Amino acid sequence: HGESGLDGPDIPAAPRGAHPTPAVVAMAEALLSGDPADKPTLVATGALTNVALLFSVYPEVIDRLSELVIMGGAYQGLGNTGPTAEFNIQCDPEAAHIVFEAGLKSLVMVPLEVTHTVLVTPEIRGSFKRSRFLLLLDELMHFFEESYKKVFGFE
């Protein structure tokens, strides 16, 4: 995804600053405030740092989850940041270890290879409505398309 992690488009500055509640506290409050019978799925699409911190500081949230789905790892060995390394795991392997060993009832790993099966074709990109957000998404998809051609030989 480039040096910034979201290279491609010019992303405008946020209209307001960060929320004052730390992310891990906000996640714990959200997970612990609901009905214990409701078991949400937590989805992590980046490094597992905050999830590992959440499980370490608030271990009671682990039993409140039905499952954790992560986008990370490489199943067949071809990584995106090295010969076998995938970015979301490589940038914080200690956090990944904590998450994998947390005792979750269900942990679903969506490896890099799966993301390669969902290709955004020019036809799909052409169907995007022309809102500011979808223009940004279109620019990101174009950047990823060019990157995947160079790195993985996709056509």
N, C-alpha and C positions, 0 to 999 in steps of 0.2 A: 504494500500500500504506500510505498514511497517513504522518504525520510521522516515526514511528519506523522505517518500512520494514516493520513487521509489526503495524500497528494492528489493533484488534479485541479479541482476547482478552487476559486478564491472564496473561502468561507468567511462570511461577514462576522464581525465581532458580535458577541452575545449582547442582547439589549439590557441585560442586568447581570449582576455578579452571581457568584456561586451561592447556593442556599447555605445558611449558617450551620445547619445540622450536618455533622459528618456523615458520609455515605453509609458507613457500617452501622451507625446508630439509627439512621433512617430505615435501613433494611430491617434491623432487629425490631424496631417499633412496628413496622408494617406487618412483619411475620408473626409477632407475638400479640398484636392487638385484636386479631380476628378470632373467630370461633375455632377452638382447637380441632373440631371435627373437619373443618375446611383445610385441606392439605394442598397448598399451591405448589406449582412447579417453578423452580428458580432457574432462569436461563442466563448463562454467562457466555458472552460472545467475545471476550478479551482475556487478558491475563487474569489469573485466579487470586490475585492479591487480596482484594476486598472480600471475596468469599472465604478465603482461609482465615482472614482476620475476624470475620463474622463468626465462623465456627469456633475460633479460639476464644473469643471474648464472650460470646453468647452460645455456648454449646447446646442450650435447650432448643435452639431453632432447628437443629438437625432433625429432631423428631416431628417438627411441625411441617416438614416438607414431604410431598409425595415423591418428588424426584428432583434431581439436579441434572440439567442438560448443559453440557459445555461444548463450545466450538473450539477444538484444540487437539493437538497431537497429530501424528502422521502414522497411518497404519502400515503402509507399504514401504516406508523408509525414505521417500523423497520429501524433503522439507522445503520450507520457503525462506528460511534464514540460514541454511547450511545444508550439507548433504543429507542429514537425517533429522534436522531440528525444525520444529514448527514454532512460529513466533509466540503464540499465546502461552505455550508451556515453557519455551526456552527463556523468556524474559523473567520468569519467576518460578523456577523449578521447585523451590522450597514450598511455595504456596500450593503448587500442584500436588506435591507429596502430602501436605496436610489435608487437602480436599479429598484425595484418593483414599486416604486412610481414616477418614472421619466417621465411617460406619453408617453411611447413608443407606436407606432402604433400596434406592434406585439411583444409579449414576449412569447417564447416557452420554457417551463421548461421540461427538460428530467430528471425525478427523478431516484433515485438509483434503484428502481425496474425495470426500463427499461434496465439498464445496466446488470441486472441479466438474461435477456432473450437472450443476445448475448454471447453465451458460445463458447470459443475457444477449440475445441476438440483436442485430440492427432492427429487425421487425418489432421486437419487444420494446427496445429503446424508442422507436418511432411512435409507439402507442402511448407513451407517457403524456399525460395532460401537461399543459404549460404553466404550472404554478411555480413559484420560486423554489419550493422544496424539490419538486420533481425535476426542475432544471439542474439543481445541484446534484441530485441522484443520477441524472443522465451523465453529467460531467464525471462523476465518480466511476460510473460503469464504463465510460470510454477510457478513463485512465487505467482501470483494472484490465480491460480488454487488451490494451497495448502492452501493459506489464506482463500479462499471461502469455502473450505472443512471444515476447522476448525471453521470459524466464522458463516457461514450460513448453514452448513451441505450439501453443494452441492456435488454431486457425478458425 
